[in-house]
Amino acid sequence: MKILKDYRILSIDTSCDETSAALTVEDRVLSSIISSQIEIHKKWGGVVPNLARREHEKNIGLVIKQAIKSVSQISNLDALAVTIGPGLAPALEVGIRKVKDLAKKWGKPIISVNHMEGHLLSSLAKNSQGTGPFSKTKIKFPVLGLLVSGGHTQLVLMKKIGKYQLLGETLDDACGEAFDKVAKMLDLGYPGGPIVSQLALKGKPKYELPIPMKYSSDLNFSFSGLKTACLYKIKEQRTKIKDKKQFMADFCASFEKAAIETLIVKLKKAIGKYNPKQIVLGGGVIANLKLRKEVRKVCKKLSLPVFIPNRKTLFTDNAAMIGVCAWYQAQRGDFVKNISKLDRLPNLNF
């Protein structure tokens, strides 16, 4: 693998409801611009694909302009990178179409990136000064990745960068999706996940809820049963509630405990089976403090180091992680060979 020094990449991510562009040099993030659509989708209680596409089209030019304002000449850019999936098809096509236009206009090669590989490698991102989770240590393979987001829940074994084995994933709802749906049951608003996590800090896990697939031998996840149990428990408790605020806090704490234990059970099984040397976390749900604490508690007992991105903007969807991933792809010559055939892959997996 050829090490590309001072390699500059402009990356674009429009996989869901955030329009993002970033400028990276090798694994260092020089700029990361994210335009959120939360306020637009809030009244619908979730992301509306065609609204997301419209907002991406409106914002993508400005986001790119802000990301590359430190570049004195376009000729200083070495490549362009774009998320091709997984994600919402109408949203993905905006970023892909834009990067194709820029590649023709500027004469730059394109690197197509798997959004979930971006999350997997997000801990490798460094700031502009070269500081990051791996700045004082080397990555040691195999690495076990736990990816937890609104759309995905996965355990991935990294044998080396670019060579992955999907060990397990959700069979239905993703963990982040379950957080949002429980928030909707409790009329907490959108996006519900962070609200549930905040309320859980004020409550006690007093309500008994199931741990899905706790005794299954595989490494897959399921959250639909937990979601259904929450629905019935909420209905059962509605007539008994004396203090609504305390009920909300206690129920959120109960759900959070069950959801996190579901993740931890499978993480332990994966560690026992595959003996990784390091653990990495990625995805928006790792912003949950209790989840990070529980993972660290497990790994401390096993003397396993845990790495997470060095800033919260790298947890959620962003183009900076896409740029870091693209740099590793560039080093192994993984460029788009036929730009005309570059297309969205909404269901892309490892």
N, C-alpha and C positions, 0 to 999 in steps of 0.2 A: 504494500500500500504506500503510495507516494504522499508524503506529508506536504500539504500546501500551505506555505507561509503567507501571512498577511492577506489571506483570501477573503474578499469582501462579497457578501451576499445580501441582496434585498429579498426579503421573504414576505409572503402574503398568506393570511389565513382568513377564510370566510366560511368556515365549516358549519357555523350555527348562527348565533345572534350577535356576534361581536366582529366588527371589521377591524382587522389588525395588520400592521406592517412593521417590519423591524429591519434594522441594519446590524449585521454581525460581521466581525473579523475573526476568523477561525471559530473558537468556542466562546468568544467574548461578545457581549451584547452592548453595542454602542447606542442604540435607540430602540425603543419598543413603544409603539403607539397603538392604543386600543380605543375604539369608539363603540360604546355599549348601546344596546337597544332595549335595555330592561324596561324603561318607562313606556316604550311603545307597545311592548307585548304584555305589560302588566294587566291591563284591563281585560285581556283574553285569558289570563290565567296560564299562559304557556306560549311557546314560540309558534308563530304563524309563518310557515315557510315563504309564502309569497310576499308578506310584509317584510320579512328578513331580507329577501332578495332586493326589494325596492330600496331599503335602507343601505344595503351594501353598495348598490349602484350609485347612490347619492354621495356616500362618504368615502369610497375607496380612493378616489383621486387625491383628496385632501390628506388622508391618512398616509399615503405613500409620500406625498410631498413633505410632510412633517418628518417622516422617518429618515429621508435621505438629505435633509437640509444641510447636514455637515459635509456632504460629498461635494467637493468643488467641481468635479467633472464626472459625467456619467461613465467616461472611459475608465475611471477608477474602480467601478464595479466589475467583479469577475463573473458573477452568475446571478440568476434569479431563481427563487424557489417558491413553490406553491403547494398548499394542501390539496390533495385530490380525493381524499376520503379517509375514514368514514365521516359522514355528516349529512346535512340536509341537501338534497340534490339541487334545488333552485339557488341555494346559498353558495354551494361549491362552484357552480358554473360561473358566478360573477368573478371570483378570484382567478379561475383558470382562463377565462376570456381576457381578463386584464393582463395577466402575465404573458399570454401569447402576443398580445398587441405590443407590449413593451419589448419582448424578445425580438420581434421583427423590427421595431423602431430603433432599438439600441444595438442590435446584433450580439445579444448575449445568450449563452446556453441556459436551459431550464433544468431544474432538478425537481422531480415530483416526489412529494413527501407524504407518508402515512401519518395522519394526525395522531394516532395512538403511539406510534414510534416516537413522535415528538414528545408526548407526555412521558414516555419511558426514559428518554434521554434528558429530560428537563433539568435533572440534578447536575448534569455536566455543564450547564450554562454558567459562565463567569461574568462578572461585571466588567466595565471598561478598564478597570485596574488589574484585571486578571485574577480576582478573588472569587471563589465559589466553594461549594461543598467538597469538591475533589481537588482543590488547589494545593492541599497539603498531603494528599495521599493519592495513590494510583488506583484505578479501577481494577478489581480482582475478580476474575471469572471462575465459576459461573455466578451471575448476579440474578437475584430474584426480584422481579418488579411487581408491586401491587398497584394497579391503576384503578382509581375510583372516581367516576365522574357522573354527570347527569345522564349520559347515554351509554356508559360502559362500566362494567366491573370485571376486571381480568387479573389473572395471575400469569406472568410471562417469565420464562427463563431466558436470560441473555447469556448465550454461550460465548459470544464475542459481539462487538458492535456490528450489526447487520445480519447476525445469525440468531434467530429467536425461535422459541418453542412455546406456543400457547398451551398452558397447562390446564386452565379452567376459565370459564366466563359465566355470566349470568344466563340463565335459561329463559328469563322473562324480563321483568323490570330491572333496570340498573339501580344501584344503591342510591345515587343522587336523585333519580326519578322517584324512588320510594319516599325519600325525605320530602320532596315537593308535593307528592300526592297526600301524604299524611297532613302536611300543612294545609292543603286544600280542604281536607275533611274537618279541620279545626277552624276554618275560615281565617287563616293567618295571613293571607296575601301571597304575592308572587314577587321574586322567587322565594319559595318557602323554606328551602334547606337551611340557609343561614339563620332564619327566624326560629326554626325548630331548635337549632344548636344553641342559640342565645337563651331561649326560654328554658332549655334543659339545664343550664347552669344554675337556675333558681329553683329547680325541682328535685324530687327524689324518685327513683325508679320503683314505684310502689305497685304498678300494674303488671301482672304476669302476661308476658307475650312470648310466642314461640320463636325458637332459633331454627330457621329453615335449613334443611339438609345437614343438620348437625352430625348425624350418624352415617351419612352416605360416604362411601369409600372414595368417590371421585373428588375433584377439586373445583367443581362447578358451584355456582351460587343460584339462589332463587329468593326473590323478595315479594312475589305476588301473594304468597300465603300469609306473610307477615302483614302486608298491606290489608288483606281481607280481615285478618284478626283484629287489626286496629279499628277498622270500620265497625265491626260488631261490638268491640269493647267501648267505643265512643257512644254508640247508640244505647248500650246497656247502662252506661254511667250518666247519661244526660239527665235522667229524672232524679238522680241521687246527688247531683252537684250542689254543694252549698257555697263554695268559694270558687268561682269560675277561673280566676287568675291562677290560683294554686293548682286547680285541676289541669289547666293548660300546661303549666310548668312540669308537674309530675308526669303527665302523659308523654310530653316531649322527652323527658329524661328516660322514661320507660322504653319508648320506641328507639331512642338513640342507643341505649344499652343493648337492646336486642339486635339492631342493625350492625353495630360494631362487633358484637360477639360473633355474628355470622361471618364477618370478614376475618376475625382473628382465628376462629376455628380452622378455616381453610388455609390461612397463612401458616399456622403451626404444622398442618399436615404436609404442606408443600415443602417447608423447611426440612421436616423429618425425612421426606422422600428424596429430595434432590440436593441436600447439603450445600446450599449456596455459601459463598464467602462474604457477600455483602447484600444488603436489602436496599432497594430504591422505591420511593413512593411518588406517585404522579396523579394528576387529575384534580378537579375543583373541590371534591369532597375531602381531600387531605387538609383543607383549611380548617377542618373540624379538629379542635384542640384535643378532645378526648380520644379520637381515633389515633392521633399521633402519639399520645401518651401510652395508649394500650399497646401499640406496635413496638414502641421503644422498651416497654416493660418486658414484653416477650423476648425481644432480641437481646436485652441486657443479660437475661438469665442464660442465654446461649452464647454470649460473647460475640454477637453478630453486630457489626456496625450498620447503622441506618442512615441513609442520605435522603434529604428532601431539598427542593429548589430553595435558593437563598433569598427569594422574595415572593410575596403572595401573588403578584401579577403573573408569575410563572406557573402557578397552580392551575388557574383557569385557562380557557382557550386563548392562545397568543401566538404571534408570528415569531417571537424570539426563539422559542424551542424548535420551531420549524427550521429556522436558520442554522441552529447548532446541529440539528439532525442532518441538514443538507450539506454541511461542511464535511461530516463523516462520509456521506454518500459521494461527495465530489472526490474525496481522497481515493475511493475505490473505483472511480470512473463511472459512477451511476448517474448518467445524464439522460434526458429525454432524447431519443434518437430521431423520432419523427414527430415534430410539433403538431402537425395537422391531426394526428391520431390521439393526442393528449386529451383525455376526457375525465369527467367526474366518475368516482367509484363510491357511491354512497354507503355501500355495505362492505367496504374494504376491511380486511382483517390481517392478522399476522400470518 
